[in-house]
Amino acid sequence: MLHEKVHQTLEGVLERFKSGDLPETIALAVYPTFNIPCSNWSLLNRFVTILSGTEDARGFRQWKEVGRYVKKGAKAFCILAPKMKKSKKENEEGQEEERYYLAGFLGVAVFRVEDTEGDPLDYEQLELPSLPLLEVAEAWGINTRPVSGGFGFYGRFSPDWNSICLASPEESIFFHELSHAAHHKVKPLVGGQHWNQEIVAELSAAVLCQLVGKKQENPAQHYRYIERYARTAGRDPIKACLEVFSETEKVLNLILAPAKPQPVSV
């Protein structure tokens, strides 16, 4: 039975973590980095951008410069730009010098790429690989798309926008985000990177890698990720996995459940 196989595989992953029989951690691949204005923004402004449901936002003129135009009726959101003022002060030699200082911040209106139209952008040429279980995301109405590798993350699931953004073609990254989506169906996610949500997602990803026969499975990558979140919560990694074992099993069973047939209209 499916549930029994999931349970056995989950236990097998945990046993491997316990034994320490793990290969060296390898670097994960990422999509190319493109010259996007917001990749140079402050952490706060990038966070606001992500909360607004996009990875690329620009001002009206910036979009015009790349041959794109804001759609009629689109609503902007604001980022903060430093407001600099000039003053004159004497230096040690008694000479007057002009200096600039931070006088506060200004709100700057920007628009999401999803609210523009026009010429294609460089990163829009990216293509998703043939990912196992992508049909599950599609059945749940999740928009899965590749994004530039310059945003500082490998993948992201947004419950508010029902989307998965992948900055890496690695199957394990997709499995992690798909597991977040399934977890949200089991129990609504708490905002931010909560330790138990991250461990459920990564433990699920490790199991899915085995179940789909991923050739270059890297359990060390999964364990190091789990270890990092467990330690921040003051927990032993293995014990933390055991705490979320039942929830992880529910997530996996939901992802691997046969798709329900759609009702036929007559």
N, C-alpha and C positions, 0 to 999 in steps of 0.2 A: 504493500500500500504506500501511497505517496507520503502520508504523514509519518509512517515508520521510517522511510528512507531519509526524510528530512531530519528526523530526530537522530538517527544513527550518524548521519554526516555531520550534524552539529556537534555531537559528542566527540566524533573523530577529530574535528578541528580543535576542540578544547584540549583533547589529549595531546595533540601535537604542540599546542602552546605550553602545556604543563611540562612536557618532556624537554623542551628547549631544542628540539630537533628542527631547527629553522635555518634556511640558507641565508646568505648575506642579503641585506636590503639593497635593492637596485633603484636607480632613479626612474621616475615615471616620465613618459613622453608627454609633451604639451604641444598644442597647436602653435603656429608662428605668432610672434608678437607684432602687432601693427601699431602704427603711429596714431593713437586715439587720444584726443585732448584729455579726457577724464582719467587716463592712466597716470597722468602727472598731477592730479588733484590731491588735496589733503585726504587723509584717512576718513575724516568726518564727511567730506563732500562725496567721496566714493561710497561711503555707507549710505548716505541719503539717496544716491543714485540707484543703488541696489534695492533699497526699500521702495523706490518708485517703480520697480519692475523692469529695469533695463541695465545694460552694461555700457551703453553709449548714449551720452546726452551732450548737447551743444547749444550754443546760442543761435538765434535766428540767422545772423550773418555768417556764423561758422558753418551752418548747414548749407547756406547759399554758395559758399566758397567751394564746396565739394559737389555742387550740382544737385543738391537736394532741397526740398521746400517743405515747410511745415503745413500739414493738412488743415483745412478749414475746420475750426471748432476745437482744435487740439488745445489742451491745457498745459501750461508750463508748470514746472516746480522750481524752487529756488535753491541755489547753493550760496555759500558765503565766500566773498572775495575780500582780501585785505584792503583797507582804505589807508593809503599812505599820505602823509603830509610833510611839507618841507619846512625846515627851520634853519636859521643862521646862528652859528656859534663860533666863538673864537677858539683857535687851536692853541697849542703850547707856545707857538711863536708869535702869538698876538694877531694872527691873520684870520680874517672872517671866512668861514667855510659853510657851504650848504650841506645839510644832512637831512635824511628822511627818517621818519619814525612812524610806527603803527598807531593810527588814530581810531581804530575800530574796524568794523566789517560792514560790507554792503551786500544786500541780497541781489543776486544775479539770476535772471530768468533763463532757464534752459529747457529744451524739449527732448523727449525720448526719440531714439531712432525709429521706434515703432510708430511714432506719430508723424513721420516724414515720408516723402516719396520723391523719386527722381533717379539719378544715376546710381548704379550699384557701387557698394563700398568694397574695399579689398577683402575684408574678412567674410563678406557674404559669399565668396568663392569657396569657402570651406565646406566640406561634405562629411556627413556622418558616415562612419564605417558601418558594415552590416553587423549590428550589435545583437547578440542573443537577448531575448526577452524584450526587445524594443516593442514588439506587438502588445505587450502588457501595458506599457506606457500609453500606447496609441488607444487601446481599449478603454483606458481611464481618462481619455481626452487630454492627456498631458502633451504639451508642445515641447519636444526635445530638439535642441539645436546646438551646433558647435559655436564657440566664441573664441576670440583672441586669447592667447596664453598670457597676456600682459596684465590681467586683472588681479593676480595674486591668489587665485584659488584654482583647484583642479575641476571642481564641479559644484553645482548649487541647485537645490530644489526650492522653489518658491510656492508655498501653499496658497498664498493670496492670488498669484497669477497662474497657478497650476502649470508650471513650466520647469523644465530641467535644462540648465545651461552647462555644457561640457567644454572645458578648456583643454581636455586631454582625450585622445582616442582610446585610452585604456578601458577595457571591459569592466574592470573592477571599480573604476570611478563611476561608471554608469550604474552598476549594481548598487553601489553605496547610495546614490541619489534616488534610485528606484525604491530602495528599501526605506528611505525617508518618506517617500510618497505613500508606501504601503503602511508604514507606522502611523502616518497621519490619518489613515482610514481606520486603523485599529483604535487609536486614541489621539485626538488632536495634539499636534506638537506644541511645545512651549517655545516661544521666541528665543533666538540666540542658539549658541552651540552648547546645549546642556549635555553633561557627561553621559547620562544613560541613553539619550537619543543617539549620540554619536557612536557609542559602543554597539547598540543594537544594529545600526546601519552598517558598521564595519564588520561586525561578526556575521551578519547576513550576507554581506558581499563576499566574505571568505568562503562561506558555505556554497553560495551560488557559483563561484568560480569552480569549485569541485564538481558540483552537480551538472554543469554544462560542459565539463571536460576542458576547461581552459588550459592550454598547453604550458604557458609560462606563468603558472600560478606562483605567487610570491607571498607565502604565509608570514614571512618576517615583516613585510610592509604592513600587513593587517595588524600583526601583534604590536608593532611599534606605535601605530596610531592608537590602538586601544590602550596601550600602556600610558601614553601621554595623557589621555583624558581621565584614566583611572587615577593616576598620580595627582592630578590637579584637584580631584575630589577626595584625596586622602585614602584611596582604596588600593588594595592589591589587584593587579590586572585580572588574574584568574577568578578571584572572588567577585570582582565586578561583573565579569562575564556570566558567572553563575546567577548573580542577582537578576540579570535581564534575560536569562535562558528562556523562560516561558514566553516572554514578550517577543523575543527573537523568533521563536518557533511559530508564533501566530503570524508574524510578518512574512516569513518564508512560505508558509502554507497559503497565504493570501496571494502572493506573487505567483506561485506555481499551480494554483487551483485552475482547473480547466475553465476556459471562458464560457460563460452562460450564453446559450443561444438567444438571439434577439427575437422578440415576438414578431410574427408575420401578420401583416395587415391584410385583410380580405375584403 
